[in-house]
Amino acid sequence: MKPAGLEDDLVVETPLGLYCPEGDFYIDPWRPVDRAVITHAHADHARRGCMRYLASARSEGVLRARLGVDIELTALDWAEVVEHRGVRISLHPAGHVLGAAQVRLERRGRVWVVSGDYFLSEHDERNPTCDPWEPVHCECFITESTFGLPIYRWQPQARVFEEINHWWAHNRSAGRASLLMAYSFGKAQRILAGVDASIGPIVVHGSVEPLNEGYRRAGVALPAVHRVQDLGKSDLAGALVVAPPSVQGSPWLKRFGSYSDAFASGWMQLRGARRRRSIDRGFVLSDHADWPGLQRAISASGAHRVIVTHGYEAAMVRWLSEQGLQAGSFKTAFEGEGGGESAGESYA
C-alpha cells in the first residue's frame, strides 16, 4: 500500500527508504517491503526479507549469496526495460562494485535517475572488476555524496597499486606478512585484481573467498589465493593477507606471526585517519566517486534538479545551488564507504 501524503515526484523519501509512488516500489529499502529495486549488493542497500527483488543480471550471484538463493529476483540486463504500473524501469552501470546499477525511471515524459553508489574520478579511470559507470540523461539526478568535499581527489590507480606492491615486497624481504584490510565485497576484489601476484602468495579471509567466486563466475579475472589453513608458517611469512577490518586485534592474526598492517579506503585521504586506526600504512583507494567525479556525473546527467543522499549533503547542496541547480537532500540509511562492516558484517 502506498504511503499517504506524498508529493507528485517520481521518488520520495519515506521511513522505509526511497519510494516510487506511481510504481509502488522501493529502491534500496532498509526494511522489508513487497517490491524492492536494488542498486547493488552492499549490506546498506540490499536487505533481507523483501517479497520481490529487481536488480542487474551482473549482480545476481552476489545477491543470492547474500540474501538467499531462493529469493524472488528479476534480473535485468543493462538498459533492458520493464514496466510496472506505468513506470518504465531500466538499470545502467554505476562502476562501483560487481553489478552496481543506476536506476532510471520514466513516467509520462519525466525521467529520474537514482545513482546508488558509483565510481569515477578526475583521471577518467574505471574499476577493473565491474562494468564502468555510464552517464544517464535525466531531469532529476539522485546522487550519493560519500566524498562530497573538494579535499577528496583520488590518485591514479596505478600509483596506488605501485605503493601497495612496494610495501608488500619490502615486508616480504623482511620476513613479515602484509595485512591489507579492505571490505570483503568490492574493495577486496579490486585489490586482488590490481596487485602484482608474482611477489608472493596471497591469503584471503574466509569472508572474502565466497565473494571472489561470485566475481570469477561473472568473468572477472582474479589471481589464485589461499586460505590461511592451506599454508605453513614459512609461506605465511611474507604473504599478502586481504581481510576485512573486523580482523584487527583478533586471534586470527596470531597465525601470521610478525606482520605489517594497512587499510585501503578513501577515508585514508583524511589526515589522522591512519593514526586513529592504529595501523602502519593507509592506502587511498575508494570505489566511490571523488569530488571531481561527482561533479562530472552530475553534469553529464543534464539534470536541472539534484537530490543528495549520504555523505556531505549540506556542503554538496550548497555548492550545487551556487551553480544554479535546484538542489535538495534525502535522509537515508546508506552508509557510504564501509557500510555494515563496523557492525561486524563483512561487506561494503
C-alpha positions as CSV (number, residue, x, y, z in Angstrom):
1,M,0.0,0.0,0.0
2,K,1.3,3.5,-0.9
3,P,2.3,5.8,2.0
4,A,-0.1,8.7,2.2
5,G,0.6,12.4,1.6
6,L,3.4,12.1,-0.9
7,E,4.3,14.8,-3.4
8,D,3.9,14.3,-7.2
9,D,7.6,13.2,-7.6
10,L,8.9,10.0,-9.1
11,V,10.9,9.3,-6.0
12,V,10.3,10.4,-2.4
13,E,11.9,9.6,1.0
14,T,9.9,7.5,3.4
15,P,10.6,5.7,6.7
16,L,11.2,2.5,4.7
17,G,13.5,4.1,2.2
18,L,13.4,5.7,-1.3
19,Y,9.9,5.1,-2.8
20,C,8.4,5.5,-6.2
21,P,4.7,6.4,-5.5
22,E,3.4,5.8,-9.1
23,G,5.2,2.5,-9.4
24,D,4.5,1.4,-5.8
25,F,8.0,0.0,-5.2
26,Y,11.1,1.0,-3.2
27,I,14.7,1.5,-4.2
28,D,17.2,0.0,-1.8
29,P,14.8,-0.1,1.1
30,W,16.2,-0.5,4.6
31,R,13.3,-2.6,5.9
32,P,11.4,-5.5,4.2
33,V,8.9,-4.4,1.6
34,D,6.8,-6.0,-1.1
35,R,8.8,-4.8,-4.1
36,A,12.4,-3.7,-4.0
37,V,14.7,-2.4,-6.7
38,I,18.3,-3.0,-5.6
39,T,21.2,-0.9,-6.9
40,H,23.9,-3.3,-5.6
41,A,24.6,-6.0,-3.0
42,H,26.2,-4.0,-0.2
43,A,24.5,-4.5,3.1
44,D,23.2,-1.0,3.4
45,H,21.5,-1.2,0.0
46,A,20.3,-4.8,-0.1
47,R,18.3,-6.0,2.9
48,R,16.9,-9.4,3.6
49,G,13.2,-10.1,3.8
50,C,11.6,-8.4,0.8
51,M,9.0,-10.3,-1.2
52,R,10.3,-9.5,-4.6
53,Y,13.6,-8.1,-5.8
54,L,14.7,-6.5,-9.1
55,A,18.4,-6.0,-9.8
56,S,21.0,-6.2,-12.5
57,A,21.8,-9.6,-14.0
58,R,25.5,-9.0,-13.2
59,S,24.7,-8.8,-9.5
60,E,22.6,-11.9,-9.3
61,G,25.3,-14.2,-8.0
62,V,26.4,-12.0,-5.1
63,L,22.8,-11.0,-4.3
64,R,21.7,-14.6,-4.0
65,A,24.9,-15.4,-1.9
66,R,24.0,-12.6,0.5
67,L,20.2,-12.7,0.6
68,G,19.5,-16.3,-0.1
69,V,19.5,-18.5,-3.2
70,D,15.7,-18.7,-3.2
71,I,14.8,-15.0,-3.2
72,E,12.3,-14.0,-5.9
73,L,14.6,-12.0,-8.2
74,T,14.0,-10.4,-11.6
75,A,17.5,-9.9,-13.1
76,L,17.8,-7.3,-15.9
77,D,20.5,-6.9,-18.5
78,W,21.9,-3.4,-18.8
79,A,19.4,-0.9,-20.4
80,E,16.7,-3.6,-20.5
81,V,13.3,-2.0,-19.8
82,V,10.5,-3.4,-17.7
83,E,7.3,-1.5,-16.9
84,H,5.4,-1.6,-13.6
85,R,2.2,0.3,-13.0
86,G,3.2,2.7,-15.9
87,V,6.7,3.3,-14.7
88,R,9.5,2.2,-17.1
89,I,12.5,0.9,-15.2
90,S,15.9,0.2,-16.6
91,L,19.3,-0.3,-15.0
92,H,22.7,1.2,-16.1
93,P,26.3,0.6,-14.9
94,A,27.5,2.5,-11.9
95,G,31.1,1.3,-11.8
96,H,31.0,0.8,-8.0
97,V,31.2,-3.0,-7.4
98,L,30.1,-6.0,-9.4
99,G,26.6,-5.5,-10.8
100,A,26.2,-2.0,-9.3
101,A,23.5,-0.1,-11.1
102,Q,21.9,3.3,-11.6
103,V,18.1,3.1,-11.7
104,R,16.4,5.0,-14.5
105,L,12.7,5.7,-14.0
106,E,10.5,7.1,-16.7
107,R,6.8,8.1,-16.4
108,R,4.8,10.4,-18.7
109,G,7.9,12.0,-20.1
110,R,9.6,12.6,-16.8
111,V,12.9,10.8,-16.2
112,W,14.6,10.4,-12.8
113,V,17.9,8.5,-12.1
114,V,18.8,7.1,-8.7
115,S,22.5,6.6,-8.8
116,G,23.1,4.3,-5.9
117,D,26.8,4.3,-5.3
118,Y,29.1,5.0,-8.2
119,F,32.7,5.4,-9.2
120,L,34.5,7.7,-11.5
121,S,37.4,10.1,-10.9
122,E,39.2,13.1,-12.4
123,H,41.5,10.6,-14.1
124,D,38.7,9.0,-16.1
125,E,39.6,5.6,-14.7
126,R,37.3,2.6,-14.2
127,N,37.1,0.0,-11.6
128,P,38.5,-3.1,-13.4
129,T,36.3,-5.5,-11.5
130,C,33.0,-4.2,-12.8
131,D,31.3,-2.5,-15.7
132,P,32.2,1.2,-15.9
133,W,29.9,4.0,-15.0
134,E,27.8,5.3,-17.8
135,P,26.0,8.7,-18.0
136,V,22.2,8.6,-18.0
137,H,20.4,11.7,-19.0
138,C,17.6,12.8,-16.8
139,E,15.7,15.8,-15.3
140,C,16.4,14.8,-11.7
141,F,19.5,13.0,-10.5
142,I,19.7,11.4,-7.0
143,T,23.3,11.3,-6.2
144,E,25.4,9.9,-3.3
145,S,27.9,12.3,-1.7
146,T,30.1,10.0,0.3
147,F,33.2,12.0,-0.6
148,G,31.5,15.3,-1.5
149,L,34.2,17.7,-0.5
150,P,37.0,19.2,-2.6
151,I,39.7,17.6,-0.5
152,Y,38.8,14.1,-1.9
153,R,40.7,13.7,-5.2
154,W,41.9,10.2,-5.9
155,Q,45.4,9.5,-7.2
156,P,45.8,7.4,-10.4
157,Q,45.1,3.7,-9.6
158,A,48.5,2.6,-11.0
159,R,50.3,4.8,-8.5
160,V,48.3,3.4,-5.5
161,F,49.0,-0.2,-6.6
162,E,52.7,0.6,-7.1
163,E,52.7,1.8,-3.4
164,I,50.9,-1.4,-2.3
165,N,53.3,-3.7,-4.2
166,H,56.4,-1.9,-2.9
167,W,55.1,-2.1,0.7
168,W,54.3,-5.8,0.3
169,A,57.7,-6.6,-1.4
170,H,59.5,-4.7,1.4
171,N,57.7,-6.6,4.1
172,R,58.3,-9.9,2.4
173,S,62.1,-9.3,2.2
174,A,62.0,-8.6,5.9
175,G,60.1,-11.9,6.6
176,R,56.8,-10.1,7.6
177,A,53.3,-10.8,6.3
178,S,51.4,-7.8,4.9
179,L,47.9,-7.5,6.3
180,L,45.8,-5.3,4.0
181,M,42.4,-4.6,5.5
182,A,39.7,-3.9,3.0
183,Y,35.9,-4.5,2.8
184,S,35.2,-8.1,1.7
185,F,32.8,-7.3,-1.1
186,G,34.1,-5.0,-3.8
187,K,37.3,-3.5,-2.3
188,A,39.0,-6.8,-1.7
189,Q,38.4,-8.0,-5.3
190,R,39.6,-4.7,-6.7
191,I,42.9,-5.1,-4.7
192,L,43.3,-8.7,-5.8
193,A,42.9,-7.7,-9.4
194,G,45.4,-4.8,-9.1
195,V,48.3,-6.2,-7.1
196,D,51.4,-8.0,-8.5
197,A,50.7,-11.6,-7.6
198,S,54.2,-12.6,-8.6
199,I,55.6,-11.0,-5.4
200,G,54.4,-13.9,-3.2
201,P,51.4,-16.0,-2.0
202,I,48.1,-14.2,-1.4
203,V,45.9,-15.2,1.6
204,V,42.3,-14.2,2.0
205,H,40.0,-14.2,4.9
206,G,37.1,-16.7,5.0
207,S,34.6,-13.9,4.3
208,V,36.4,-12.8,1.1
209,E,36.7,-16.0,-0.9
210,P,32.9,-16.8,-1.4
211,L,32.6,-13.3,-2.9
212,N,35.7,-13.9,-5.1
213,E,33.9,-16.9,-6.5
214,G,30.9,-14.7,-7.4
215,Y,33.3,-12.4,-9.3
216,R,35.0,-15.3,-11.1
217,R,31.7,-16.7,-12.2
218,A,30.9,-13.3,-13.6
219,G,34.1,-13.5,-15.7
220,V,36.3,-11.2,-13.6
221,A,39.9,-12.3,-13.6
222,L,41.4,-12.7,-10.1
223,P,44.7,-14.3,-9.1
224,A,45.0,-17.6,-7.2
225,V,44.5,-17.1,-3.5
226,H,44.9,-19.3,-0.4
227,R,43.0,-19.7,2.9
228,V,45.2,-19.4,6.0
229,Q,44.9,-23.0,6.9
230,D,46.3,-24.0,3.5
231,L,49.8,-22.7,4.1
232,G,52.5,-23.3,6.6
233,K,54.3,-20.7,8.7
234,S,57.1,-20.3,6.2
235,D,54.7,-19.4,3.4
236,L,52.6,-17.2,5.6
237,A,55.6,-15.1,6.4
238,G,55.8,-12.6,3.6
239,A,52.3,-13.3,2.2
240,L,49.8,-10.6,1.3
241,V,46.8,-11.1,3.6
242,V,43.5,-9.5,2.4
243,A,40.9,-9.4,5.2
244,P,38.0,-7.2,6.5
245,P,38.8,-4.5,9.1
246,S,37.0,-6.6,11.7
247,V,40.0,-8.9,12.0
248,Q,42.1,-6.1,13.6
249,G,43.1,-7.2,17.0
250,S,41.6,-10.7,16.6
251,P,43.2,-14.1,17.5
252,W,43.0,-14.9,13.8
253,L,46.1,-12.7,13.2
254,K,48.3,-14.7,15.5
255,R,48.8,-17.3,12.8
256,F,50.9,-14.8,10.8
257,G,53.5,-14.0,13.5
258,S,55.2,-10.8,12.5
259,Y,53.2,-8.6,10.2
260,S,52.7,-5.0,9.0
261,D,49.1,-3.8,8.7
262,A,47.4,-1.3,6.4
263,F,44.0,-0.2,5.4
264,A,42.7,0.6,1.9
265,S,39.9,3.2,1.9
266,G,39.0,6.6,0.6
267,W,39.0,7.7,4.2
268,M,42.8,7.4,4.3
269,Q,42.7,10.8,2.5
270,L,41.9,12.4,5.8
271,R,44.9,13.4,7.9
272,G,44.8,11.4,11.1
273,A,42.7,8.5,9.8
274,R,45.7,6.1,9.9
275,R,46.6,7.1,13.4
276,R,43.0,6.6,14.7
277,R,43.0,3.1,13.3
278,S,46.5,2.4,14.7
279,I,47.8,0.9,11.5
280,D,51.2,1.1,9.8
281,R,50.0,2.3,6.4
282,G,47.0,3.8,4.8
283,F,46.3,3.5,1.0
284,V,43.8,5.9,-0.5
285,L,41.7,3.6,-2.7
286,S,37.9,4.1,-3.0
287,D,35.1,2.6,-5.0
288,H,33.2,5.8,-4.8
289,A,33.4,9.0,-6.9
290,D,35.8,11.6,-5.7
291,W,34.9,15.3,-5.7
292,P,35.7,15.8,-9.4
293,G,33.9,12.6,-10.2
294,L,30.8,13.7,-8.5
295,Q,30.8,16.9,-10.4
296,R,31.3,15.1,-13.7
297,A,28.5,12.7,-13.1
298,I,26.0,15.4,-12.1
299,S,27.0,17.5,-15.2
300,A,26.8,14.5,-17.5
301,S,23.2,13.7,-16.3
302,G,22.0,17.0,-17.7
303,A,19.7,17.2,-14.6
304,H,18.3,20.6,-13.5
305,R,17.3,19.1,-10.2
306,V,19.8,17.2,-8.0
307,I,18.9,15.4,-4.7
308,V,21.9,14.5,-2.5
309,T,22.0,11.4,-0.2
310,H,24.5,10.1,2.3
311,G,27.8,11.9,2.8
312,Y,28.4,15.6,2.9
313,E,24.9,16.5,1.9
314,A,24.8,20.1,3.2
315,A,28.1,21.1,1.5
316,M,27.1,19.5,-1.8
317,V,23.6,21.0,-1.8
318,R,25.2,24.5,-1.1
319,W,27.7,24.0,-4.0
320,L,25.1,22.8,-6.4
321,S,22.8,25.7,-5.6
322,E,25.6,28.1,-6.2
323,Q,25.9,26.5,-9.7
324,G,22.3,27.4,-10.4
325,L,20.8,23.9,-9.9
326,Q,17.7,23.1,-7.9
327,A,19.3,21.1,-5.1
328,G,18.0,19.3,-2.0
329,S,18.7,16.2,0.0
330,F,17.1,13.0,1.2
331,K,17.9,11.4,4.5
332,T,18.8,7.7,4.1
333,A,20.3,4.8,6.0
334,F,23.0,4.3,3.4
335,E,26.5,4.4,5.0
336,G,28.7,5.1,2.0
337,E,32.2,3.5,2.1
338,G,32.2,0.8,4.7
339,G,28.5,0.5,5.3
340,G,27.8,-2.5,7.6
341,E,31.4,-3.6,8.3
342,S,31.5,-1.7,11.6
343,A,28.7,-3.8,12.9
344,G,30.7,-6.9,12.3
345,E,29.5,-7.7,8.8
346,S,32.0,-8.4,6.1
347,Y,30.9,-6.4,3.2
348,A,30.6,-2.8,2.0
